[in-house]
Amino acid sequence: MAVICVFILILGFGVYYARLTQTDKEGNGGAEDPAPVVSEQETRGFPEDLESGIVLEETRITVPEPEGTLGWTFGARAIEYDTDKNKAILREVEGVRFVEDKPQLEIHAGALKIDFTTGMMDFEGNVRVRSDKGPGFSAAVASWDPGTKRFKASGSVLYEDGLSKISGDELEVDVELEITHIKGNVRFRSPLF
């Protein structure tokens, strides 16, 4: 975990330096474009704020599996890391899940909270997950449990596999997105029926 923290810190300083030198090279004479007004609601996907840590903007993070192999890689507009709690919050997330060093899943979400101690990941904000084999799902929120290697999702769940679509309130699915359990107001649509 210390290596990840140091990597994030170094990456953040690199991005800061690159932006600083790029601004100097553009030679805008100190005139800056006014910063866009962003509400607190837009910048905070999860209700809790980090108490101590660092914030990196427009960066990537890699989360290895417990045995040390490549697990996840995420790109985000911003990464906030709480050094005391060993947790991070990522904003505007695009990620890839690897199995045996090959990309298996793509995921997009408004925000992601990672607990590095447990490996749990909580996604929210128009979560979309797609397998390299075709199946995928979308939901309002989803969580990844590294122990069971399963997703749990809720809120306007839609699972798609080829031409078939199943919607419901809650979903639980394996890492291959093939074995799925959907509950609550379940609807099935297929052109075959």
N, C-alpha and C positions, 0 to 999 in steps of 0.2 A: 504494500500500500504506500510505503514511503517513496518508492520509485515512481509510482503513478503521480503522487503529489508533486514531486520534484519535476517530472515531465510536464505536468500541467503548468507549473510555475514558469519553467523555461520557455514553453510554447507561448505563454501569455506575454512575457517580456519580448519575445521575438516579434509577435504580432504588433505590439505597441511600438517597438522600434521601427518596424517596416512602415507603419502608418505615419509615424513622426517624420521619417526621412522622405516619404512620398509627399507629404504636405509641404515640406521644405523645398523639394524639387519643383513642385508646381508653381512656386513663387507667386502666391496670391497676395503678397504684400501684407500679410497679417489679417486680411479680410477673410472672415469665415462665413459660410452659409449659416443661416439661423438653424438651430437644432430643431428637428420636428418635435411637436408636442406629443408626448406619449403618456397616456393615463397609467396610473398604478395598476389598474385591472389588466391592461394589455401586457405589462411586464411581469406579472406574477401569475403563473399557472397554478401553483399550489399555495394554500393559505399561509403556511408558516414561512417566516423569513429565516435566513441563515444568521446565526448569532456571531460566528467568527469564521473568517475564511477569506478566500480570494475570488474575484470575478474575472473571467476571461470572455472576450467577445469574438465571435466568428472563428470558431476553432473546432478541433476534433478530439475525441477521447476514445481509448481502447480499453475494454474491460475483459480481462482474461478469464478463462474457466478456472475453477479451483485447482485443477491439476497443472495449470500454467499454459495450456494451449489457447490459441486465439478463440475468443468467444463472441464478443460484440465489438463493433466500432460505430461511433456516433459522430455525426456532424451537427453543430448547433449554432444558433446565432449568439448565444451566451451560455457559459457554464459557471455556476456558482458552487464553490466547494467549501464546506464547513469542516475545518480542520479538527475541531473538538469532537464532533459527532461522526466523522468519517462518512459523510453523505454529500451528494451533489444534486443540484437541480439544473437541468438543461432546458433551454427555451428554443422553440421551433426546431424540432429534432427530425433528422433523417438517419436511419441506422441500418446496419446489416448484421445478421447473425451468421456465423461461420460454423461449419461442421467439417472436421478434418481439413482445415484451411481452405475450404471452398464455400462461397456465399450460398446460403440456403434460404434465408428470409430477408425481405425488405420491410422496414417499418417507418411510418411517419406519424408524428404526434405534435400537438401544440407544446407539450411540456413532458418532462421525464424526471422522476426522482429516483436516484440510485442509492441504496444502502450498501456500501462496500463491505460491511461486516457480515451481513447475511446474504448478499448477492441479489436481494429482492429489487425489482424494478417496477415502478408504478407509472403508467402512461396516462395522459388525459388530453382532451381537446382534439376531437376528430381523429381518433386513432385508426390507422389503416395498416394491415399486415398482409403481405403477399408472399407465397412460397415460390421458389424457382420452378416448381412442378405445376403451378397454376392455381391451386386453391388459395383463398384469402378470406379475411373478415374485416369488418369495420365496426367500431363501437365508440361510445362517448368516453369510456375509461377502460383500461386493461391493466393487468399485472402479470409479470413473469416470475415464476418460482423456479430458481435454478435447481432446487432439490428434486422436484418432480418433473422438471423440464416441460411445464405446461403453462398455457395462458389461461387466465380467467378474465372475462370481459362482461360489461353490463352497459345498459343504456343504448337503445336503438341498435341492437346487434343485427348484423347482416352477414351471413356466411355464404360464400359463392364457391362452387366447384363445377367448372364448365358452364353448362347452361342452367343448372339447378341453383336455386337460391332459397335459403332458409332464414327467416327473420324471427326474432324473439327478444326477450328481456335480458337473459343471461346466457353466457356461453362458456364452456370449458373445452379446450382443444389441446392436442399434443403438439410437439415441436414441428412435426411434419405437416400439420394442419389437415390431417386425414381422419382421425378419430375424434368426433365432435359430439358434445352433449349440449343441447339447447333447451332452455326452460322458459316458461311464461309467455303466453300469447304467441305461440309458435305458428308460423305460416310457412308452407312449402309451395314453391312454384317451380315447375319444370315443363318445357314444351313437349315432353314425352307423354304427359298425362292430360 
